[in-house]
């Protein structure tokens, strides 16, 4: 790898962040195909390649959003839905809960949402199901037979998709929020019983005029999580 290529990879890594407001500008399908064509080179144990993606635009994306939001905004209907798998820990401990709270309140602060404003908090969470206005929504699934190792592989594939989007000047937001609505998504996409939703993702061009896109999450310093042994 030459030095110019190294700089490009570094720039993609350092500039990737979760964008929560997108322009409506369309994304050419040719570019999307190139993103996935490169991302498929992500490593996986014994080359199992446990990933599968459904790319939604136009009516397909809008209809899924409407179906989920109809349930999300109906408390009684919403009670009937739950995650197919636990994405977050069942019991939160420090420092993980501290980081989560810091990120949440940093976002709400940018949006002018106070701790008491539960209505606006719910509306902001609901923006997930509109793919934050992105022209492209992706639903990622895997086979239910896959175990933890394959889910690690899947994470590397998702990172590859996000970095390739940056290479084409676009941004993304990976979204675990879709997990709760597996049954709605499965019906909309006609998923076979053996497929489970891993997450969603918004892909498009960031609307940098929106305050939420000023959010840059704080990361721990290298010496806080790496030990160098000699």
C-alpha positions in Angstrom: 0.0 0.0 0.0 1.5 3.4 -1.0 1.4 6.4 1.3 -1.4 8.1 -0.6 -3.6 5.1 0.0 -2.8 5.0 3.6 -3.8 8.6 4.1 -7.1 7.9 2.3 -7.9 5.0 4.7 -6.9 7.2 7.7 -9.1 10.0 6.5 -12.1 7.7 6.1 -11.7 6.3 9.6 -11.2 9.6 11.3 -14.1 11.3 9.4 -16.7 8.6 9.9 -19.4 9.4 12.4 -23.1 8.8 12.8 -25.1 11.4 10.9 -28.6 12.0 12.0 -29.9 14.5 9.3 -29.4 13.9 5.6 -30.0 15.8 2.4 -32.6 14.3 0.0 -30.1 14.2 -2.8 -30.4 10.8 -4.5 -27.5 8.3 -4.5 -26.7 6.6 -7.8 -27.2 2.8 -7.6 -23.9 2.3 -9.4 -22.1 3.9 -6.4 -24.1 1.7 -3.9 -23.0 -1.4 -5.9 -19.4 -0.2 -5.7 -19.7 0.3 -1.9 -20.9 -3.3 -1.4 -18.5 -4.7 -4.0 -15.6 -3.4 -1.9 -17.1 -4.2 1.5 -17.6 -7.8 0.6 -13.8 -8.2 1.0 -14.3 -7.9 4.8 -12.8 -10.9 6.6 -15.0 -13.6 8.0 -14.1 -16.9 9.8 -13.5 -19.7 7.2 -14.9 -17.3 4.6 -18.5 -17.8 5.8 -19.6 -14.3 4.7 -22.6 -14.2 7.1 -24.0 -10.9 5.7 -27.0 -10.1 3.5 -28.4 -6.6 2.8 -31.7 -5.2 1.6 -31.2 -1.7 0.0 -34.3 0.4 0.2 -35.0 3.6 -1.8 -38.1 5.5 -2.8 -41.4 3.7 -2.1 -39.8 0.6 -0.6 -38.1 2.8 2.0 -41.0 5.1 2.6 -43.5 2.3 3.1 -41.3 0.5 5.7 -40.9 3.8 7.6 -44.6 4.4 7.6 -45.3 0.8 8.9 -42.9 1.1 11.7 -43.8 4.6 12.7 -47.5 3.6 12.9 -46.6 1.1 15.5 -44.0 3.2 17.3 -46.5 6.0 17.8 -49.2 3.7 19.1 -48.3 2.7 22.7 -50.6 -0.3 22.8 -49.4 -1.6 19.4 -45.8 -0.9 20.4 -46.0 -3.2 23.4 -46.4 -6.2 21.1 -42.9 -5.8 19.7 -39.5 -6.6 21.2 -36.0 -7.3 20.1 -35.1 -10.6 18.6 -31.8 -10.4 20.4 -30.3 -8.3 23.2 -28.1 -5.6 21.5 -27.3 -3.8 24.7 -26.4 -5.3 28.1 -29.3 -6.4 30.2 -27.7 -4.7 33.2 -25.8 -1.5 32.6 -22.6 -0.8 34.6 -20.0 2.0 34.6 -18.2 3.1 32.4 -20.6 1.9 29.6 -23.7 3.5 31.0 -21.8 6.8 31.6 -20.6 6.9 27.9 -24.2 6.2 26.7 -25.6 9.0 28.8 -22.9 11.4 27.8 -23.7 10.8 24.1 -27.4 11.0 24.6 -27.4 14.3 26.4 -24.8 15.7 24.1 -27.2 15.1 21.2 -30.2 16.4 23.0 -28.3 19.5 24.0 -27.5 20.3 20.4 -31.2 19.9 19.6 -32.4 22.0 22.6 -34.2 19.0 24.2 -34.3 19.1 28.0 -34.5 16.1 30.3 -38.2 16.8 31.0 -39.2 16.9 27.3 -40.1 13.3 26.8 -42.3 14.1 23.7 -39.4 15.5 21.8 -37.1 12.7 22.9 -39.5 10.1 21.5 -39.9 12.1 18.3 -36.1 12.2 17.9 -35.8 8.4 18.4 -38.6 8.0 15.9 -36.4 9.8 13.3 -34.4 6.5 13.1 -37.4 4.9 11.3 -37.3 7.6 8.7 -33.7 6.8 8.1 -33.0 10.4 9.3 -34.2 11.6 5.9 -31.5 9.7 4.0 -32.4 8.6 0.4 -31.1 5.1 1.1 -32.0 2.8 3.9 -30.4 -0.6 4.4 -31.6 -3.5 6.4 -28.9 -6.0 7.3 -29.8 -9.6 8.1 -28.0 -12.8 8.9 -28.9 -16.4 9.3 -30.2 -17.4 12.7 -27.8 -20.3 12.8 -24.8 -17.9 13.1 -23.1 -17.7 16.5 -21.1 -15.0 18.2 -18.0 -15.3 16.0 -20.1 -14.6 12.8 -21.6 -11.5 14.5 -18.0 -10.3 15.0 -17.4 -10.8 11.3 -20.6 -8.9 10.6 -19.3 -5.9 12.5 -16.2 -5.8 10.2 -18.5 -5.9 7.2 -20.6 -3.0 8.5 -17.5 -1.0 9.2 -16.3 -1.7 5.6 -19.6 -0.4 4.2 -19.4 2.8 6.3 -15.7 3.5 5.3 -16.5 2.9 1.6 -19.4 5.4 1.9 -16.9 7.9 3.1 -14.6 7.1 0.2 -17.5 8.3 -2.1 -18.1 11.4 0.0 -21.2 10.1 1.8 -22.1 9.5 5.4 -23.9 6.8 7.3 -25.7 6.0 10.5 -25.8 2.4 11.8 -29.1 1.9 13.6 -29.8 -0.8 16.2 -33.2 0.8 16.7 -34.7 -1.3 13.9 -34.1 -4.6 15.8 -37.3 -4.1 17.9 -39.4 -4.2 14.8 -38.1 -7.4 13.2 -41.6 -8.7 12.6 -42.7 -5.6 10.6 -39.5 -5.7 8.6 -39.7 -9.4 8.0 -43.2 -9.0 6.5 -42.2 -6.0 4.4 -39.1 -7.7 3.0 -40.7 -11.2 2.9 -37.8 -12.5 4.9 -37.5 -16.3 5.3 -37.8 -17.6 8.9 -34.1 -18.3 9.1 -33.1 -14.7 8.6 -32.9 -12.2 11.5 -32.5 -8.4 11.4 -29.0 -7.3 12.6 -29.5 -3.6 12.2 -30.5 -0.8 9.8 -28.3 1.9 8.2 -28.9 5.3 6.7 -26.7 6.2 3.7 -26.6 9.6 1.9 -25.2 13.0 2.0 -25.0 14.8 5.3 -27.1 17.9 5.9 -24.4 19.9 7.7 -26.8 22.8 8.3 -28.6 20.7 11.0 -27.3 21.0 14.6 -27.3 17.3 15.4 -24.6 16.8 12.8 -22.2 18.8 14.9 -22.1 15.9 17.3 -18.7 14.2 17.5 -18.6 11.5 20.2 -15.8 11.5 22.6 -13.4 8.5 22.5 -11.1 7.2 25.2 -7.4 7.8 24.8 -5.3 4.9 23.5 -3.6 4.4 26.9 -7.0 4.0 28.5 -7.8 0.7 26.7 -4.5 -0.6 25.3 -1.6 -2.1 27.3 1.8 -2.4 25.6 3.8 -5.2 27.1 7.6 -5.5 26.6 
